[in-house]
């Protein structure tokens, strides 16, 4: 079981991810709606893994990844992106994200990405 921080500006997307993760035995230890909150929650919760949306208000996912990795170089982060965000996904991977999952979420893909990032 992993302790996971879910970051997305859309509450229903956080809820969908939470449901998938919890139903597969993981614990969602925090949620954040933008990059600033993500960095704060990361430091509070010390999760094993972060699911990070890319397009968010204030501080986007790529900036949040860079800030989290500055605090914790070993941070495990999976990017959640919509179709057509390939350039941002590549930038996120270069910033240190381990993997990416595409919205709308496919349960098997979410779980395989989580398992892969944790191992």
Backbone as XML, in Angstrom:
<?xml version="1.0"?>
<chain id="A" units="angstrom">
  <residue number="1" name="UNK">
    <atom name="N" x="0.841" y="-1.203" z="0.000"/>
    <atom name="CA" x="0.000" y="0.000" z="0.000"/>
    <atom name="C" x="0.874" y="1.250" z="0.000"/>
  </residue>
  <residue number="2" name="UNK">
    <atom name="N" x="0.561" y="2.168" z="-0.888"/>
    <atom name="CA" x="1.319" y="3.408" z="-0.978"/>
    <atom name="C" x="0.489" y="4.571" z="-0.453"/>
  </residue>
  <residue number="3" name="UNK">
    <atom name="N" x="1.205" y="5.571" z="0.061"/>
    <atom name="CA" x="0.568" y="6.818" z="0.492"/>
    <atom name="C" x="0.700" y="7.799" z="-0.664"/>
  </residue>
  <residue number="4" name="UNK">
    <atom name="N" x="-0.444" y="8.258" z="-1.186"/>
    <atom name="CA" x="-0.440" y="9.027" z="-2.429"/>
    <atom name="C" x="-1.078" y="10.404" z="-2.259"/>
  </residue>
  <residue number="5" name="UNK">
    <atom name="N" x="-0.443" y="11.396" z="-2.868"/>
    <atom name="CA" x="-0.971" y="12.765" z="-2.937"/>
    <atom name="C" x="-1.551" y="12.955" z="-4.335"/>
  </residue>
  <residue number="6" name="UNK">
    <atom name="N" x="-2.830" y="13.366" z="-4.408"/>
    <atom name="CA" x="-3.509" y="13.554" z="-5.685"/>
    <atom name="C" x="-3.633" y="15.052" z="-5.967"/>
  </residue>
  <residue number="7" name="UNK">
    <atom name="N" x="-3.077" y="15.489" z="-7.101"/>
    <atom name="CA" x="-3.080" y="16.908" z="-7.449"/>
    <atom name="C" x="-3.807" y="17.109" z="-8.779"/>
  </residue>
  <residue number="8" name="UNK">
    <atom name="N" x="-4.907" y="17.856" z="-8.730"/>
    <atom name="CA" x="-5.667" y="18.199" z="-9.942"/>
    <atom name="C" x="-6.570" y="19.364" z="-9.587"/>
  </residue>
  <residue number="9" name="UNK">
    <atom name="N" x="-6.725" y="20.324" z="-10.518"/>
    <atom name="CA" x="-7.578" y="21.465" z="-10.208"/>
    <atom name="C" x="-9.057" y="21.108" z="-10.282"/>
  </residue>
  <residue number="10" name="UNK">
    <atom name="N" x="-9.409" y="19.971" z="-10.889"/>
    <atom name="CA" x="-10.809" y="19.557" z="-10.977"/>
    <atom name="C" x="-11.128" y="18.564" z="-9.862"/>
  </residue>
  <residue number="11" name="UNK">
    <atom name="N" x="-12.066" y="18.944" z="-9.005"/>
    <atom name="CA" x="-12.428" y="18.098" z="-7.861"/>
    <atom name="C" x="-12.894" y="16.712" z="-8.305"/>
  </residue>
  <residue number="12" name="UNK">
    <atom name="N" x="-13.654" y="16.635" z="-9.409"/>
    <atom name="CA" x="-14.151" y="15.318" z="-9.840"/>
    <atom name="C" x="-13.023" y="14.427" z="-10.337"/>
  </residue>
  <residue number="13" name="UNK">
    <atom name="N" x="-11.964" y="15.020" z="-10.904"/>
    <atom name="CA" x="-10.817" y="14.221" z="-11.324"/>
    <atom name="C" x="-10.077" y="13.680" z="-10.102"/>
  </residue>
  <residue number="14" name="UNK">
    <atom name="N" x="-9.942" y="14.506" z="-9.069"/>
    <atom name="CA" x="-9.315" y="14.028" z="-7.825"/>
    <atom name="C" x="-10.140" y="12.883" z="-7.241"/>
  </residue>
  <residue number="15" name="UNK">
    <atom name="N" x="-11.461" y="13.038" z="-7.270"/>
    <atom name="CA" x="-12.337" y="12.008" z="-6.720"/>
    <atom name="C" x="-12.210" y="10.708" z="-7.518"/>
  </residue>
  <residue number="16" name="UNK">
    <atom name="N" x="-12.175" y="10.809" z="-8.852"/>
    <atom name="CA" x="-12.028" y="9.606" z="-9.677"/>
    <atom name="C" x="-10.718" y="8.889" z="-9.366"/>
  </residue>
  <residue number="17" name="UNK">
    <atom name="N" x="-9.627" y="9.654" z="-9.289"/>
    <atom name="CA" x="-8.329" y="9.052" z="-8.986"/>
    <atom name="C" x="-8.320" y="8.443" z="-7.591"/>
  </residue>
  <residue number="18" name="UNK">
    <atom name="N" x="-8.887" y="9.178" z="-6.627"/>
    <atom name="CA" x="-8.956" y="8.671" z="-5.250"/>
    <atom name="C" x="-9.679" y="7.323" z="-5.235"/>
  </residue>
  <residue number="19" name="UNK">
    <atom name="N" x="-10.832" y="7.251" z="-5.916"/>
    <atom name="CA" x="-11.609" y="6.007" z="-5.949"/>
    <atom name="C" x="-10.800" y="4.856" z="-6.537"/>
  </residue>
  <residue number="20" name="UNK">
    <atom name="N" x="-10.107" y="5.110" z="-7.654"/>
    <atom name="CA" x="-9.295" y="4.069" z="-8.298"/>
    <atom name="C" x="-8.186" y="3.603" z="-7.346"/>
  </residue>
  <residue number="21" name="UNK">
    <atom name="N" x="-7.483" y="4.562" z="-6.747"/>
    <atom name="CA" x="-6.343" y="4.234" z="-5.895"/>
    <atom name="C" x="-6.771" y="3.488" z="-4.634"/>
  </residue>
  <residue number="22" name="UNK">
    <atom name="N" x="-7.816" y="4.006" z="-3.976"/>
    <atom name="CA" x="-8.286" y="3.392" z="-2.729"/>
    <atom name="C" x="-8.820" y="1.982" z="-2.998"/>
  </residue>
  <residue number="23" name="UNK">
    <atom name="N" x="-9.544" y="1.809" z="-4.102"/>
    <atom name="CA" x="-10.102" y="0.487" z="-4.412"/>
    <atom name="C" x="-9.006" y="-0.532" z="-4.734"/>
  </residue>
  <residue number="24" name="UNK">
    <atom name="N" x="-7.796" y="-0.047" z="-5.005"/>
    <atom name="CA" x="-6.670" y="-0.952" z="-5.258"/>
    <atom name="C" x="-5.690" y="-0.970" z="-4.093"/>
  </residue>
  <residue number="25" name="UNK">
    <atom name="N" x="-6.173" y="-0.578" z="-2.910"/>
    <atom name="CA" x="-5.403" y="-0.771" z="-1.697"/>
    <atom name="C" x="-4.454" y="0.348" z="-1.298"/>
  </residue>
  <residue number="26" name="UNK">
    <atom name="N" x="-4.498" y="1.468" z="-2.019"/>
    <atom name="CA" x="-3.616" y="2.575" z="-1.664"/>
    <atom name="C" x="-4.341" y="3.564" z="-0.757"/>
  </residue>
  <residue number="27" name="UNK">
    <atom name="N" x="-3.572" y="4.424" z="-0.115"/>
    <atom name="CA" x="-4.140" y="5.446" z="0.769"/>
    <atom name="C" x="-3.879" y="6.829" z="0.161"/>
  </residue>
  <residue number="28" name="UNK">
    <atom name="N" x="-4.945" y="7.612" z="-0.008"/>
    <atom name="CA" x="-4.770" y="8.988" z="-0.470"/>
    <atom name="C" x="-4.598" y="9.856" z="0.771"/>
  </residue>
  <residue number="29" name="UNK">
    <atom name="N" x="-3.370" y="10.359" z="0.964"/>
    <atom name="CA" x="-3.047" y="11.093" z="2.189"/>
    <atom name="C" x="-3.261" y="12.592" z="2.047"/>
  </residue>
  <residue number="30" name="UNK">
    <atom name="N" x="-3.530" y="13.049" z="0.818"/>
    <atom name="CA" x="-3.761" y="14.475" z="0.630"/>
    <atom name="C" x="-4.206" y="14.755" z="-0.788"/>
  </residue>
  <residue number="31" name="UNK">
    <atom name="N" x="-4.780" y="15.943" z="-0.951"/>
    <atom name="CA" x="-5.193" y="16.416" z="-2.268"/>
    <atom name="C" x="-4.790" y="17.869" z="-2.389"/>
  </residue>
  <residue number="32" name="UNK">
    <atom name="N" x="-4.550" y="18.304" z="-3.635"/>
    <atom name="CA" x="-4.218" y="19.695" z="-3.889"/>
    <atom name="C" x="-4.850" y="20.108" z="-5.213"/>
  </residue>
  <residue number="33" name="UNK">
    <atom name="N" x="-5.215" y="21.395" z="-5.309"/>
    <atom name="CA" x="-5.905" y="21.900" z="-6.496"/>
    <atom name="C" x="-5.008" y="22.761" z="-7.386"/>
  </residue>
  <residue number="34" name="UNK">
    <atom name="N" x="-3.794" y="23.075" z="-6.918"/>
    <atom name="CA" x="-2.842" y="23.794" z="-7.772"/>
    <atom name="C" x="-1.421" y="23.467" z="-7.332"/>
  </residue>
  <residue number="35" name="UNK">
    <atom name="N" x="-0.459" y="23.968" z="-8.095"/>
    <atom name="CA" x="0.936" y="23.627" z="-7.835"/>
    <atom name="C" x="1.464" y="24.098" z="-6.493"/>
  </residue>
  <residue number="36" name="UNK">
    <atom name="N" x="1.023" y="25.283" z="-6.052"/>
    <atom name="CA" x="1.464" y="25.773" z="-4.736"/>
    <atom name="C" x="0.998" y="24.836" z="-3.628"/>
  </residue>
  <residue number="37" name="UNK">
    <atom name="N" x="-0.288" y="24.478" z="-3.679"/>
    <atom name="CA" x="-0.837" y="23.550" z="-2.682"/>
    <atom name="C" x="-0.105" y="22.212" z="-2.748"/>
  </residue>
  <residue number="38" name="UNK">
    <atom name="N" x="0.211" y="21.779" z="-3.971"/>
    <atom name="CA" x="0.888" y="20.489" z="-4.145"/>
    <atom name="C" x="2.212" y="20.462" z="-3.384"/>
  </residue>
  <residue number="39" name="UNK">
    <atom name="N" x="2.992" y="21.534" z="-3.511"/>
    <atom name="CA" x="4.296" y="21.596" z="-2.841"/>
    <atom name="C" x="4.102" y="21.602" z="-1.320"/>
  </residue>
  <residue number="40" name="UNK">
    <atom name="N" x="3.141" y="22.405" z="-0.844"/>
    <atom name="CA" x="2.846" y="22.450" z="0.601"/>
    <atom name="C" x="2.421" y="21.089" z="1.124"/>
  </residue>
  <residue number="41" name="UNK">
    <atom name="N" x="1.459" y="20.465" z="0.447"/>
    <atom name="CA" x="0.937" y="19.164" z="0.885"/>
    <atom name="C" x="2.031" y="18.094" z="0.834"/>
  </residue>
  <residue number="42" name="UNK">
    <atom name="N" x="2.891" y="18.177" z="-0.173"/>
    <atom name="CA" x="3.968" y="17.201" z="-0.277"/>
    <atom name="C" x="4.830" y="17.244" z="0.982"/>
  </residue>
  <residue number="43" name="UNK">
    <atom name="N" x="5.154" y="18.464" z="1.407"/>
    <atom name="CA" x="6.017" y="18.612" z="2.585"/>
    <atom name="C" x="5.286" y="18.194" z="3.863"/>
  </residue>
  <residue number="44" name="UNK">
    <atom name="N" x="3.967" y="18.427" z="3.917"/>
    <atom name="CA" x="3.182" y="18.024" z="5.098"/>
    <atom name="C" x="3.005" y="16.509" z="5.159"/>
  </residue>
  <residue number="45" name="UNK">
    <atom name="N" x="2.603" y="15.909" z="4.026"/>
    <atom name="CA" x="2.184" y="14.499" z="3.990"/>
    <atom name="C" x="3.307" y="13.512" z="3.781"/>
  </residue>
  <residue number="46" name="UNK">
    <atom name="N" x="4.413" y="13.964" z="3.156"/>
    <atom name="CA" x="5.514" y="13.073" z="2.785"/>
    <atom name="C" x="4.979" y="11.798" z="2.104"/>
  </residue>
  <residue number="47" name="UNK">
    <atom name="N" x="4.255" y="11.946" z="0.983"/>
    <atom name="CA" x="3.676" y="10.766" z="0.330"/>
    <atom name="C" x="4.739" y="9.920" z="-0.371"/>
  </residue>
  <residue number="48" name="UNK">
    <atom name="N" x="4.366" y="8.673" z="-0.683"/>
    <atom name="CA" x="5.251" y="7.786" z="-1.443"/>
    <atom name="C" x="5.214" y="8.149" z="-2.923"/>
  </residue>
  <residue number="49" name="UNK">
    <atom name="N" x="4.099" y="8.765" z="-3.343"/>
    <atom name="CA" x="3.873" y="9.028" z="-4.759"/>
    <atom name="C" x="2.923" y="10.215" z="-4.916"/>
  </residue>
  <residue number="50" name="UNK">
    <atom name="N" x="3.097" y="10.948" z="-6.025"/>
    <atom name="CA" x="2.208" y="12.067" z="-6.349"/>
    <atom name="C" x="1.637" y="11.845" z="-7.746"/>
  </residue>
  <residue number="51" name="UNK">
    <atom name="N" x="0.325" y="12.037" z="-7.906"/>
    <atom name="CA" x="-0.252" y="12.127" z="-9.251"/>
    <atom name="C" x="-0.441" y="13.617" z="-9.510"/>
  </residue>
  <residue number="52" name="UNK">
    <atom name="N" x="0.131" y="14.112" z="-10.601"/>
    <atom name="CA" x="0.201" y="15.561" z="-10.846"/>
    <atom name="C" x="-0.464" y="15.952" z="-12.163"/>
  </residue>
  <residue number="53" name="UNK">
    <atom name="N" x="-1.498" y="16.772" z="-12.064"/>
    <atom name="CA" x="-2.105" y="17.358" z="-13.253"/>
    <atom name="C" x="-1.109" y="18.371" z="-13.816"/>
  </residue>
  <residue number="54" name="UNK">
    <atom name="N" x="-1.176" y="18.635" z="-15.116"/>
    <atom name="CA" x="-0.251" y="19.601" z="-15.708"/>
    <atom name="C" x="-0.834" y="21.008" z="-15.771"/>
  </residue>
  <residue number="55" name="UNK">
    <atom name="N" x="-2.048" y="21.130" z="-16.267"/>
    <atom name="CA" x="-2.635" y="22.464" z="-16.438"/>
    <atom name="C" x="-3.486" y="22.814" z="-15.228"/>
  </residue>
  <residue number="56" name="UNK">
    <atom name="N" x="-2.958" y="23.725" z="-14.410"/>
    <atom name="CA" x="-3.638" y="24.174" z="-13.192"/>
    <atom name="C" x="-3.413" y="25.672" z="-13.031"/>
  </residue>
  <residue number="57" name="UNK">
    <atom name="N" x="-4.292" y="26.326" z="-12.264"/>
    <atom name="CA" x="-4.096" y="27.770" z="-12.025"/>
    <atom name="C" x="-2.878" y="28.039" z="-11.129"/>
  </residue>
  <residue number="58" name="UNK">
    <atom name="N" x="-2.448" y="29.279" z="-11.111"/>
    <atom name="CA" x="-1.331" y="29.760" z="-10.281"/>
    <atom name="C" x="0.004" y="29.136" z="-10.680"/>
  </residue>
  <residue number="59" name="UNK">
    <atom name="N" x="0.259" y="27.935" z="-10.186"/>
    <atom name="CA" x="1.505" y="27.238" z="-10.494"/>
    <atom name="C" x="1.141" y="25.947" z="-11.214"/>
  </residue>
  <residue number="60" name="UNK">
    <atom name="N" x="1.642" y="25.764" z="-12.439"/>
    <atom name="CA" x="1.280" y="24.559" z="-13.192"/>
    <atom name="C" x="2.044" y="23.335" z="-12.692"/>
  </residue>
  <residue number="61" name="UNK">
    <atom name="N" x="1.686" y="22.183" z="-13.252"/>
    <atom name="CA" x="2.265" y="20.920" z="-12.804"/>
    <atom name="C" x="3.761" y="20.829" z="-12.995"/>
  </residue>
  <residue number="62" name="UNK">
    <atom name="N" x="4.258" y="21.378" z="-14.099"/>
    <atom name="CA" x="5.700" y="21.300" z="-14.369"/>
    <atom name="C" x="6.481" y="22.087" z="-13.322"/>
  </residue>
  <residue number="63" name="UNK">
    <atom name="N" x="6.020" y="23.296" z="-13.006"/>
    <atom name="CA" x="6.678" y="24.084" z="-11.956"/>
    <atom name="C" x="6.598" y="23.365" z="-10.611"/>
  </residue>
  <residue number="64" name="UNK">
    <atom name="N" x="5.438" y="22.763" z="-10.335"/>
    <atom name="CA" x="5.265" y="22.035" z="-9.069"/>
    <atom name="C" x="6.221" y="20.844" z="-8.990"/>
  </residue>
  <residue number="65" name="UNK">
    <atom name="N" x="6.386" y="20.126" z="-10.110"/>
    <atom name="CA" x="7.328" y="18.996" z="-10.129"/>
    <atom name="C" x="8.732" y="19.495" z="-9.796"/>
  </residue>
  <residue number="66" name="UNK">
    <atom name="N" x="9.135" y="20.586" z="-10.425"/>
    <atom name="CA" x="10.480" y="21.133" z="-10.177"/>
    <atom name="C" x="10.651" y="21.529" z="-8.720"/>
  </residue>
  <residue number="67" name="UNK">
    <atom name="N" x="9.620" y="22.158" z="-8.143"/>
    <atom name="CA" x="9.711" y="22.595" z="-6.737"/>
    <atom name="C" x="9.753" y="21.403" z="-5.787"/>
  </residue>
  <residue number="68" name="UNK">
    <atom name="N" x="8.917" y="20.394" z="-6.054"/>
    <atom name="CA" x="8.912" y="19.205" z="-5.193"/>
    <atom name="C" x="10.252" y="18.481" z="-5.293"/>
  </residue>
  <residue number="69" name="UNK">
    <atom name="N" x="10.775" y="18.339" z="-6.509"/>
    <atom name="CA" x="12.051" y="17.643" z="-6.680"/>
    <atom name="C" x="13.218" y="18.439" z="-6.107"/>
  </residue>
  <residue number="70" name="UNK">
    <atom name="N" x="13.065" y="19.751" z="-5.983"/>
    <atom name="CA" x="14.098" y="20.563" z="-5.335"/>
    <atom name="C" x="14.126" y="20.260" z="-3.836"/>
  </residue>
  <residue number="71" name="UNK">
    <atom name="N" x="12.951" y="20.005" z="-3.268"/>
    <atom name="CA" x="12.823" y="19.671" z="-1.836"/>
    <atom name="C" x="13.213" y="18.209" z="-1.601"/>
  </residue>
  <residue number="72" name="UNK">
    <atom name="N" x="12.791" y="17.337" z="-2.522"/>
    <atom name="CA" x="13.024" y="15.899" z="-2.394"/>
    <atom name="C" x="13.390" y="15.326" z="-3.770"/>
  </residue>
  <residue number="73" name="UNK">
    <atom name="N" x="14.696" y="15.197" z="-4.044"/>
    <atom name="CA" x="15.136" y="14.699" z="-5.352"/>
    <atom name="C" x="14.627" y="13.295" z="-5.668"/>
  </residue>
  <residue number="74" name="UNK">
    <atom name="N" x="14.225" y="12.536" z="-4.653"/>
    <atom name="CA" x="13.735" y="11.171" z="-4.856"/>
    <atom name="C" x="12.218" y="11.094" z="-5.029"/>
  </residue>
  <residue number="75" name="UNK">
    <atom name="N" x="11.555" y="12.235" z="-5.067"/>
    <atom name="CA" x="10.094" y="12.251" z="-5.188"/>
    <atom name="C" x="9.647" y="11.449" z="-6.404"/>
  </residue>
  <residue number="76" name="UNK">
    <atom name="N" x="8.597" y="10.653" z="-6.196"/>
    <atom name="CA" x="8.017" y="9.861" z="-7.288"/>
    <atom name="C" x="6.748" y="10.557" z="-7.739"/>
  </residue>
  <residue number="77" name="UNK">
    <atom name="N" x="6.729" y="10.986" z="-8.995"/>
    <atom name="CA" x="5.608" y="11.762" z="-9.512"/>
    <atom name="C" x="5.140" y="11.168" z="-10.835"/>
  </residue>
  <residue number="78" name="UNK">
    <atom name="N" x="3.825" y="10.978" z="-10.951"/>
    <atom name="CA" x="3.214" y="10.544" z="-12.203"/>
    <atom name="C" x="2.367" y="11.710" z="-12.713"/>
  </residue>
  <residue number="79" name="UNK">
    <atom name="N" x="2.547" y="12.049" z="-13.976"/>
    <atom name="CA" x="1.804" y="13.152" z="-14.582"/>
    <atom name="C" x="0.481" y="12.647" z="-15.144"/>
  </residue>
  <residue number="80" name="UNK">
    <atom name="N" x="-0.575" y="13.434" z="-14.923"/>
    <atom name="CA" x="-1.884" y="13.152" z="-15.503"/>
    <atom name="C" x="-2.153" y="14.236" z="-16.531"/>
  </residue>
  <residue number="81" name="UNK">
    <atom name="N" x="-2.344" y="13.828" z="-17.797"/>
    <atom name="CA" x="-2.542" y="14.845" z="-18.813"/>
    <atom name="C" x="-3.705" y="14.497" z="-19.723"/>
  </residue>
  <residue number="82" name="UNK">
    <atom name="N" x="-4.253" y="15.512" z="-20.357"/>
    <atom name="CA" x="-5.271" y="15.294" z="-21.374"/>
    <atom name="C" x="-4.577" y="14.980" z="-22.690"/>
  </residue>
  <residue number="83" name="UNK">
    <atom name="N" x="-5.301" y="14.440" z="-23.626"/>
    <atom name="CA" x="-4.742" y="14.178" z="-24.953"/>
    <atom name="C" x="-4.236" y="15.492" z="-25.544"/>
  </residue>
  <residue number="84" name="UNK">
    <atom name="N" x="-3.179" y="15.395" z="-26.345"/>
    <atom name="CA" x="-2.695" y="16.588" z="-27.026"/>
    <atom name="C" x="-1.744" y="17.436" z="-26.208"/>
  </residue>
  <residue number="85" name="UNK">
    <atom name="N" x="-1.293" y="16.926" z="-25.068"/>
    <atom name="CA" x="-0.346" y="17.691" z="-24.243"/>
    <atom name="C" x="1.045" y="17.064" z="-24.288"/>
  </residue>
  <residue number="86" name="UNK">
    <atom name="N" x="1.384" y="16.437" z="-25.424"/>
    <atom name="CA" x="2.653" y="15.702" z="-25.512"/>
    <atom name="C" x="3.867" y="16.554" z="-25.159"/>
  </residue>
  <residue number="87" name="UNK">
    <atom name="N" x="3.886" y="17.803" z="-25.623"/>
    <atom name="CA" x="5.044" y="18.663" z="-25.347"/>
    <atom name="C" x="5.184" y="18.896" z="-23.848"/>
  </residue>
  <residue number="88" name="UNK">
    <atom name="N" x="4.051" y="19.142" z="-23.183"/>
    <atom name="CA" x="4.099" y="19.347" z="-21.729"/>
    <atom name="C" x="4.499" y="18.066" z="-21.009"/>
  </residue>
  <residue number="89" name="UNK">
    <atom name="N" x="4.014" y="16.924" z="-21.492"/>
    <atom name="CA" x="4.386" y="15.649" z="-20.873"/>
    <atom name="C" x="5.894" y="15.447" z="-20.970"/>
  </residue>
  <residue number="90" name="UNK">
    <atom name="N" x="6.475" y="15.725" z="-22.140"/>
    <atom name="CA" x="7.922" y="15.575" z="-22.293"/>
    <atom name="C" x="8.673" y="16.503" z="-21.336"/>
  </residue>
  <residue number="91" name="UNK">
    <atom name="N" x="8.174" y="17.720" z="-21.204"/>
    <atom name="CA" x="8.795" y="18.676" z="-20.287"/>
    <atom name="C" x="8.700" y="18.174" z="-18.843"/>
  </residue>
  <residue number="92" name="UNK">
    <atom name="N" x="7.556" y="17.582" z="-18.508"/>
    <atom name="CA" x="7.357" y="17.045" z="-17.155"/>
    <atom name="C" x="8.304" y="15.881" z="-16.881"/>
  </residue>
  <residue number="93" name="UNK">
    <atom name="N" x="8.485" y="15.006" z="-17.873"/>
    <atom name="CA" x="9.411" y="13.875" z="-17.714"/>
    <atom name="C" x="10.840" y="14.407" z="-17.517"/>
  </residue>
  <residue number="94" name="UNK">
    <atom name="N" x="11.202" y="15.424" z="-18.302"/>
    <atom name="CA" x="12.531" y="16.023" z="-18.144"/>
    <atom name="C" x="12.692" y="16.671" z="-16.771"/>
  </residue>
  <residue number="95" name="UNK">
    <atom name="N" x="11.584" y="17.187" z="-16.225"/>
    <atom name="CA" x="11.623" y="17.817" z="-14.895"/>
    <atom name="C" x="11.686" y="16.769" z="-13.786"/>
  </residue>
  <residue number="96" name="UNK">
    <atom name="N" x="11.461" y="15.503" z="-14.141"/>
    <atom name="CA" x="11.620" y="14.441" z="-13.150"/>
    <atom name="C" x="10.421" y="13.552" z="-12.932"/>
  </residue>
  <residue number="97" name="UNK">
    <atom name="N" x="9.340" y="13.735" z="-13.698"/>
    <atom name="CA" x="8.191" y="12.831" z="-13.560"/>
    <atom name="C" x="8.593" y="11.436" z="-14.024"/>
  </residue>
  <residue number="98" name="UNK">
    <atom name="N" x="8.034" y="10.408" z="-13.376"/>
    <atom name="CA" x="8.399" y="9.021" z="-13.674"/>
    <atom name="C" x="7.584" y="8.444" z="-14.822"/>
  </residue>
  <residue number="99" name="UNK">
    <atom name="N" x="6.360" y="8.916" z="-15.000"/>
    <atom name="CA" x="5.456" y="8.303" z="-15.968"/>
    <atom name="C" x="4.311" y="9.271" z="-16.202"/>
  </residue>
  <residue number="100" name="UNK">
    <atom name="N" x="3.423" y="8.925" z="-17.126"/>
    <atom name="CA" x="2.244" y="9.751" z="-17.327"/>
    <atom name="C" x="1.040" y="8.880" z="-17.640"/>
  </residue>
  <residue number="101" name="UNK">
    <atom name="N" x="-0.115" y="9.350" z="-17.223"/>
    <atom name="CA" x="-1.381" y="8.703" z="-17.544"/>
    <atom name="C" x="-2.265" y="9.738" z="-18.213"/>
  </residue>
  <residue number="102" name="UNK">
    <atom name="N" x="-3.046" y="9.278" z="-19.170"/>
    <atom name="CA" x="-3.856" y="10.179" z="-19.981"/>
    <atom name="C" x="-5.306" y="10.165" z="-19.510"/>
  </residue>
  <residue number="103" name="UNK">
    <atom name="N" x="-5.889" y="11.358" z="-19.465"/>
    <atom name="CA" x="-7.311" y="11.478" z="-19.152"/>
    <atom name="C" x="-8.112" y="11.258" z="-20.434"/>
  </residue>
  <residue number="104" name="UNK">
    <atom name="N" x="-9.293" y="10.675" z="-20.390"/>
    <atom name="CA" x="-9.940" y="10.078" z="-19.209"/>
    <atom name="C" x="-9.178" y="8.825" z="-18.752"/>
  </residue>
  <residue number="105" name="UNK">
    <atom name="N" x="-9.148" y="8.620" z="-17.445"/>
    <atom name="CA" x="-8.333" y="7.558" z="-16.874"/>
    <atom name="C" x="-8.849" y="6.167" z="-17.209"/>
  </residue>
  <residue number="106" name="UNK">
    <atom name="N" x="-7.905" y="5.292" z="-17.549"/>
    <atom name="CA" x="-8.206" y="3.872" z="-17.655"/>
    <atom name="C" x="-7.637" y="3.245" z="-16.395"/>
  </residue>
  <residue number="107" name="UNK">
    <atom name="N" x="-8.488" y="2.551" z="-15.648"/>
    <atom name="CA" x="-8.106" y="2.030" z="-14.339"/>
    <atom name="C" x="-6.820" y="1.201" z="-14.410"/>
  </residue>
  <residue number="108" name="UNK">
    <atom name="N" x="-6.737" y="0.288" z="-15.376"/>
    <atom name="CA" x="-5.559" y="-0.591" z="-15.472"/>
    <atom name="C" x="-4.294" y="0.230" z="-15.683"/>
  </residue>
  <residue number="109" name="UNK">
    <atom name="N" x="-4.399" y="1.280" z="-16.511"/>
    <atom name="CA" x="-3.227" y="2.119" z="-16.813"/>
    <atom name="C" x="-2.790" y="2.892" z="-15.578"/>
  </residue>
  <residue number="110" name="UNK">
    <atom name="N" x="-3.756" y="3.407" z="-14.809"/>
    <atom name="CA" x="-3.428" y="4.135" z="-13.581"/>
    <atom name="C" x="-2.668" y="3.213" z="-12.621"/>
  </residue>
  <residue number="111" name="UNK">
    <atom name="N" x="-3.218" y="2.037" z="-12.403"/>
    <atom name="CA" x="-2.615" y="1.109" z="-11.445"/>
    <atom name="C" x="-1.242" y="0.622" z="-11.925"/>
  </residue>
  <residue number="112" name="UNK">
    <atom name="N" x="-1.089" y="0.344" z="-13.223"/>
    <atom name="CA" x="0.221" y="-0.112" z="-13.700"/>
    <atom name="C" x="1.259" y="1.001" z="-13.575"/>
  </residue>
  <residue number="113" name="UNK">
    <atom name="N" x="0.864" y="2.254" z="-13.833"/>
    <atom name="CA" x="1.798" y="3.381" z="-13.692"/>
    <atom name="C" x="2.208" y="3.563" z="-12.234"/>
  </residue>
  <residue number="114" name="UNK">
    <atom name="N" x="1.238" y="3.432" z="-11.332"/>
    <atom name="CA" x="1.521" y="3.554" z="-9.888"/>
    <atom name="C" x="2.477" y="2.450" z="-9.452"/>
  </residue>
  <residue number="115" name="UNK">
    <atom name="N" x="2.159" y="1.209" z="-9.828"/>
    <atom name="CA" x="3.005" y="0.075" z="-9.440"/>
    <atom name="C" x="4.429" y="0.245" z="-9.968"/>
  </residue>
  <residue number="116" name="UNK">
    <atom name="N" x="4.524" y="0.671" z="-11.234"/>
    <atom name="CA" x="5.832" y="0.844" z="-11.870"/>
    <atom name="C" x="6.637" y="1.946" z="-11.159"/>
  </residue>
  <residue number="117" name="UNK">
    <atom name="N" x="5.983" y="3.044" z="-10.819"/>
    <atom name="CA" x="6.683" y="4.162" z="-10.170"/>
    <atom name="C" x="7.152" y="3.802" z="-8.763"/>
  </residue>
  <residue number="118" name="UNK">
    <atom name="N" x="6.412" y="2.922" z="-8.103"/>
    <atom name="CA" x="6.749" y="2.544" z="-6.731"/>
    <atom name="C" x="7.863" y="1.508" z="-6.661"/>
  </residue>
  <residue number="119" name="UNK">
    <atom name="N" x="8.050" y="0.758" z="-7.747"/>
    <atom name="CA" x="9.058" y="-0.330" z="-7.718"/>
    <atom name="C" x="10.404" y="0.112" z="-8.273"/>
  </residue>
</chain>
